[in-house]
Amino acid sequence: MTDERTPTVQDVADWWSTAVSRVEPNLIELRGRPVQELIGSMSFVGVIWLLLRGQPPTPAQERLLEAALVSSVDHGPHAPSIAVARIAATCGIGLNNAIASAVNTLGDVHGGAGEQCMRMLAEVTARAEAGEAIDRAASSVVAEWRARSRYLPGYGHRFHTVDPRRVPLLHRVEEAVADGTVAGTYLRAATAVEQLLATGRARPIPINVDGCTAVIYGELGFAPPLARGLFVLSRSVGILAHAWEETGQGRRNKGPIPPSITPTYLKDA
């Protein structure tokens, strides 16, 4: 039997209940804080933390989150999301649609490695906290992940032998561990996996930006799905910049390859 009672105004208000913001005539609050007090006193990164976590970050937490967000803003037209943004911008659909087109390419393969790596490192961390040696925990978890996929999220890079973002990001995590901002559990797990992947190899497989940001988001206490959400937020900056640059170059209907190159035709078997 269904409730056929006529909804009241309170029912509708409760349907849209939220703790994120309060907006009424002449009043805007973000997590209970008047927006006019935040303007000029809290950074954009600080507001991101506030809206997601409910409380402002400490200065050290804010710096670490900012480092992760800055590291992922752009990776040039090699990245499908950037290429799609530039192609879409020449089709007359406007910046908002070009950005949306690009963001919609950020899936499990392109854009999802940070979340996947964070889940993997969480498994290593959980086993270590249960008493298993960290190197053994890393070995077991990596073996399980490799049994499901040939790709290990957060390690290696198709373009860089060593991701140039690795050292500065991990250095900031190490500093945060030293000053007590974070515990270092994700960092230890990530290091154990990296050492495992270097064992017996002529060419190591170092951690990449997805792995480094997974460490940061994990250390800061974000849930794994937010690793992808924060990556999308960060990459949107580069997407906007590339889409805007493309609109100023005057090209129309830019294809994925120059017109002088004809795609290889595959005859039916």
C-alpha positions as CSV (number, residue, x, y, z in Angstrom):
1,M,0.0,0.0,0.0
2,T,1.5,3.3,-1.1
3,D,1.2,6.6,0.8
4,E,-1.1,8.8,-1.3
5,R,-0.9,11.7,1.1
6,T,-0.6,15.0,-0.7
7,P,3.0,16.3,-0.2
8,T,3.4,19.3,1.9
9,V,5.8,22.2,1.5
10,Q,7.9,20.6,4.3
11,D,7.9,17.3,2.4
12,V,9.4,19.0,-0.6
13,A,11.9,21.0,1.5
14,D,13.0,17.7,3.2
15,W,13.3,16.0,-0.2
16,W,16.0,18.5,-1.1
17,S,17.6,18.6,2.3
18,T,21.4,19.3,2.2
19,A,24.2,20.2,4.6
20,V,26.4,21.6,1.8
21,S,24.8,25.0,1.4
22,R,21.9,27.2,2.6
23,V,20.5,29.7,0.1
24,E,17.6,32.0,1.1
25,P,16.7,35.6,0.2
26,N,19.8,37.7,1.1
27,L,21.6,34.7,2.6
28,I,24.2,32.3,1.2
29,E,26.0,29.9,3.5
30,L,28.5,27.2,2.6
31,R,28.6,24.5,5.3
32,G,27.1,27.1,7.7
33,R,29.6,29.8,6.9
34,P,28.3,33.0,5.2
35,V,29.8,33.3,1.7
36,Q,30.7,36.9,2.3
37,E,33.1,35.8,5.1
38,L,34.7,33.3,2.8
39,I,35.3,35.7,-0.1
40,G,38.8,37.0,0.2
41,S,39.6,34.9,3.3
42,M,39.5,31.3,2.0
43,S,41.2,30.0,-1.1
44,F,39.4,28.0,-3.8
45,V,41.2,24.9,-2.6
46,G,40.1,25.6,0.9
47,V,36.5,25.9,-0.2
48,I,36.7,22.6,-2.1
49,W,37.8,20.9,1.1
50,L,35.1,22.8,3.1
51,L,32.3,21.7,0.8
52,L,33.5,18.0,0.6
53,R,34.4,17.6,4.2
54,G,32.2,20.0,6.2
55,Q,35.1,21.8,8.0
56,P,37.9,24.0,6.7
57,P,41.3,22.3,6.2
58,T,44.3,23.1,8.2
59,P,47.0,25.1,6.3
60,A,49.1,22.0,5.9
61,Q,46.1,19.9,4.6
62,E,45.3,22.7,2.2
63,R,48.8,22.9,0.8
64,L,48.9,19.1,0.2
65,L,45.5,19.1,-1.5
66,E,46.6,22.0,-3.7
67,A,49.7,20.2,-4.7
68,A,47.7,17.2,-5.9
69,L,45.2,19.4,-7.8
70,V,47.9,21.5,-9.5
71,S,49.8,18.3,-10.6
72,S,46.8,17.0,-12.7
73,V,45.6,20.1,-14.5
74,D,47.0,19.3,-17.9
75,H,48.9,16.8,-19.9
76,G,48.6,18.2,-23.4
77,P,46.8,16.9,-26.5
78,H,48.3,13.5,-25.8
79,A,45.5,13.1,-23.2
80,P,42.2,12.2,-24.9
81,S,40.2,14.6,-22.7
82,I,42.4,17.5,-23.9
83,A,42.2,16.4,-27.6
84,V,38.5,16.0,-27.4
85,A,38.1,19.5,-25.9
86,R,40.1,21.1,-28.8
87,I,38.2,19.1,-31.4
88,A,34.8,20.0,-29.8
89,A,35.7,23.7,-29.6
90,T,36.0,23.9,-33.4
91,C,32.5,22.5,-33.9
92,G,30.6,25.6,-32.8
93,I,29.2,24.2,-29.6
94,G,30.7,26.7,-27.1
95,L,33.1,26.4,-24.2
96,N,30.6,24.8,-21.8
97,N,29.9,22.0,-24.2
98,A,33.5,21.5,-25.2
99,I,34.4,21.1,-21.5
100,A,31.5,18.7,-21.0
101,S,32.5,16.6,-24.0
102,A,36.1,16.4,-22.6
103,V,35.0,15.6,-19.0
104,N,32.8,12.8,-20.3
105,T,35.9,11.0,-21.6
106,L,37.3,10.6,-18.1
107,G,36.3,7.1,-17.4
108,D,37.9,3.9,-16.0
109,V,40.8,4.0,-18.5
110,H,41.5,7.7,-18.8
111,G,40.8,9.4,-15.5
112,G,40.1,6.5,-13.3
113,A,43.5,5.2,-12.4
114,G,43.8,7.5,-9.3
115,E,40.6,6.0,-7.8
116,Q,41.7,2.4,-8.7
117,C,45.2,3.0,-7.3
118,M,43.7,4.4,-4.1
119,R,41.6,1.2,-3.7
120,M,44.7,-1.0,-4.3
121,L,46.8,0.9,-1.7
122,A,43.9,0.7,0.8
123,E,44.0,-3.1,0.4
124,V,47.8,-3.1,1.1
125,T,47.3,-0.8,4.1
126,A,44.5,-2.9,5.5
127,R,46.7,-6.0,5.4
128,A,49.6,-4.3,6.9
129,E,47.4,-2.9,9.8
130,A,46.2,-6.4,10.4
131,G,49.8,-7.5,11.1
132,E,51.1,-8.6,7.7
133,A,54.5,-7.4,6.6
134,I,54.2,-4.4,4.3
135,D,56.3,-6.0,1.5
136,R,54.3,-9.2,1.7
137,A,51.0,-7.3,1.7
138,A,52.1,-5.4,-1.4
139,S,53.2,-8.6,-3.2
140,S,49.8,-10.3,-2.5
141,V,47.7,-7.4,-3.5
142,V,49.6,-6.7,-6.7
143,A,49.4,-10.4,-7.6
144,E,45.6,-10.2,-7.1
145,W,45.2,-7.0,-9.2
146,R,47.4,-8.4,-12.0
147,A,45.3,-11.5,-12.1
148,R,42.4,-9.3,-13.1
149,S,44.2,-6.9,-15.4
150,R,47.5,-6.5,-17.1
151,Y,47.6,-2.8,-16.1
152,L,48.5,-1.8,-12.5
153,P,46.8,1.5,-11.7
154,G,49.1,4.3,-10.6
155,Y,52.4,2.9,-11.8
156,G,54.3,3.3,-15.1
157,H,53.6,5.8,-17.8
158,R,53.2,5.5,-21.5
159,F,55.0,8.8,-22.1
160,H,57.5,9.3,-19.2
161,T,60.1,6.9,-18.0
162,V,59.8,8.7,-14.6
163,D,56.8,11.0,-14.2
164,P,58.3,14.5,-13.4
165,R,55.5,15.1,-10.9
166,R,56.5,12.1,-8.8
167,V,59.4,13.6,-6.8
168,P,57.7,16.9,-5.7
169,L,54.4,15.2,-4.8
170,L,56.0,12.4,-2.7
171,H,58.4,15.0,-1.1
172,R,55.4,17.0,0.1
173,V,53.8,13.8,1.5
174,E,57.0,13.0,3.3
175,E,57.0,16.5,4.8
176,A,53.4,16.1,5.9
177,V,54.2,12.8,7.6
178,A,57.1,14.4,9.4
179,D,55.1,17.3,10.7
180,G,52.2,15.0,11.8
181,T,49.7,16.3,9.2
182,V,49.1,12.7,7.8
183,A,49.9,9.3,9.1
184,G,52.0,8.0,6.1
185,T,50.1,4.7,5.7
186,Y,49.3,5.2,2.0
187,L,52.8,6.5,1.4
188,R,54.3,3.3,2.9
189,A,52.0,1.1,0.8
190,A,52.8,3.0,-2.4
191,T,56.6,2.8,-1.7
192,A,56.3,-1.0,-1.0
193,V,54.5,-1.5,-4.3
194,E,57.1,0.6,-6.2
195,Q,60.0,-1.3,-4.7
196,L,58.3,-4.6,-5.6
197,L,57.9,-3.5,-9.2
198,A,61.6,-2.6,-9.3
199,T,62.8,-5.9,-8.0
200,G,64.6,-8.0,-10.7
201,R,63.9,-5.5,-13.5
202,A,66.3,-3.7,-15.7
203,R,63.8,-0.9,-16.0
204,P,61.7,-0.1,-12.9
205,I,58.1,0.9,-13.0
206,P,57.9,4.0,-10.9
207,I,54.7,5.5,-9.4
208,N,53.0,8.1,-11.7
209,V,50.9,11.1,-11.0
210,D,47.8,9.0,-10.5
211,G,49.5,7.0,-7.9
212,C,51.0,10.0,-6.2
213,T,47.7,11.8,-6.0
214,A,46.0,8.6,-4.8
215,V,48.6,8.6,-1.9
216,I,47.7,12.3,-1.1
217,Y,43.9,11.8,-1.2
218,G,44.2,8.6,0.8
219,E,46.5,10.3,3.4
220,L,44.0,13.2,3.6
221,G,41.1,10.9,4.3
222,F,39.1,11.3,1.1
223,A,37.0,8.3,-0.1
224,P,38.3,6.6,-3.3
225,P,35.5,7.8,-5.6
226,L,36.6,11.4,-4.7
227,A,40.0,10.7,-6.2
228,R,38.3,10.5,-9.6
229,G,36.1,13.5,-8.8
230,L,39.0,15.6,-7.7
231,F,41.0,14.6,-10.8
232,V,38.0,15.7,-13.0
233,L,37.9,19.0,-11.1
234,S,41.7,19.5,-11.6
235,R,41.8,18.4,-15.3
236,S,38.9,20.8,-16.1
237,V,41.3,23.7,-15.7
238,G,43.5,22.4,-18.5
239,I,40.5,21.4,-20.6
240,L,39.2,25.0,-20.4
241,A,42.6,26.5,-21.3
242,H,43.0,24.2,-24.3
243,A,39.4,24.7,-25.5
244,W,39.8,28.5,-25.2
245,E,43.1,28.5,-27.0
246,E,41.6,26.4,-29.8
247,T,38.7,28.8,-30.3
248,G,41.2,31.6,-31.0
249,Q,43.0,29.7,-33.8
250,G,40.1,30.0,-36.2
251,R,39.9,26.3,-37.2
252,R,36.6,24.7,-38.0
253,N,35.7,21.0,-37.6
254,K,39.2,20.0,-36.5
255,G,39.5,16.3,-36.9
256,P,41.7,14.0,-34.8
257,I,44.4,13.8,-37.6
258,P,45.6,16.4,-40.2
259,P,43.6,16.3,-43.4
260,S,46.7,15.4,-45.3
261,I,46.8,12.0,-43.6
262,T,44.2,9.5,-44.8
263,P,43.2,6.7,-42.3
264,T,44.3,3.2,-43.3
265,Y,41.4,1.4,-45.0
266,L,40.7,-2.1,-43.7
267,K,39.2,-4.4,-46.3
268,D,36.6,-6.8,-45.2
269,A,38.1,-10.2,-44.4
